[in-house]
Amino acid sequence: MRTKDILDETRTSLSANKVRSGLTMLGIIIGISSVIALTSIGQGAQSAITANIQSLGSNLVLVMPGAQRGPGIQISLGRGTGRSLTQEDADAIKQDVKEVQAVAPEISGRYQVTAKGTNTNTSVVGTVSSYPEVRNVEIDEGSFITDLNVRSLSKVAVLGPTARDDLFGEGAEALGQYIRIRNEQFQVVGITKTKGGNGFGSQDDMIFIPISTAQRFLAGGDYLTTISVKAQDADSMSLVQSEVTNVLLDRHHISDPAQADFNTLNQADIVATASSVTGTFTTLLSAVAGISLLVGGIGIMNMMLTTVTERTKEIGLRKAIGAKKKDISNQFLIEAIALTFIGGLIGVLLGSAFSLGINALGVLKTTVSISSIVLAFGVSAVIGIIFGYYPARRASNLNPIDALRYE
């Protein structure tokens, strides 16, 4: 039986009952479009999280205080709540660790900030002049904090674009204006460029002031909340993390690393952990969507078995005039594959359109990858073969005499 004859027969058979064929394909369409849409959402979340982490800086190692403990504290308040880091620790890291390119100590907290009748609650970061180099911050207008500002306890502030918009209006001229933080007046001397990102960690929604001013007038202490360390390159991050740990253990007179009153985080490890979590999330979403593909495959097998029953006499007649078992088997198998192929194609188009639509509307960030399309399409083809094989084999094994007698 020629290929052209098989294809013509397949087209005729499927078009003979368009409604049933369409309903059978619906399971595959829903399954494929769901897999692509949910996978694109998971991959989009992964890329967004990775981009946000990488925007924090390049080749970054973060040092944070450990859990707060002490007299009167009955429970641990969690990592980052202690006050074990000082400016001297930051100086020692810069001096003793050779692979360090720059160090930026900081003390941060959330405060109510007011300006000309407006107010916002945002993160205020006291830091030094090396912060832009370490954290990849660029100045759009004015200048950043200088070493002179730190030495003289200057009351100057650099605003992120979101903080600027909240306090003075979108795109407003803020240089030279004044803001108040905890009843202390600060003059705006700079605006940073937009970096993007959402949530409390967005550097667009921050205000930067000299670290000495923050410690004196806001925090009331000389402790640090974070020491950001920039390694010379990506390959030396792990070495820098290890050496920073050793330096601080020695300075804090701690012999057992398990008892350290600080924590270090490697930017590469943070990215890897986040990618692992979002990867698992994406796999879970794909598995849930894949269940509908399985249901769609069962629907195809059910339809093909019904078709075999309806066409029993036709099968008997073909066998009687010389059709081989292989010809009958191929005919029904190709019909099943055609259903999944057409349904898969429609599902790919719908899933991709849905994902791109969500991305365009700004509801969620999605990423439609070629690999997910190929995988979904390949799975649909495999389903056609698997669930079409049994009906095709059953049709090819029919006895021609019994088939011709079938009513």
Helices and strands as residue ranges (DSSP letters): H 3-16, H 18-54, E 60-65, E 85-86, H 87-96, E 100-115, E 118-127, H 131-135, E 139-142, H 147-151, E 156-159, H 161-168, E 178-181, E 184-192, G 203-205, E 206-210, H 211-213, I 214-219, E 223-224, E 226-231, G 234-236, H 237-251, G 257-259, E 262-266, H 267-310, H 312-320, H 325-361, H 370-396, H 400-405
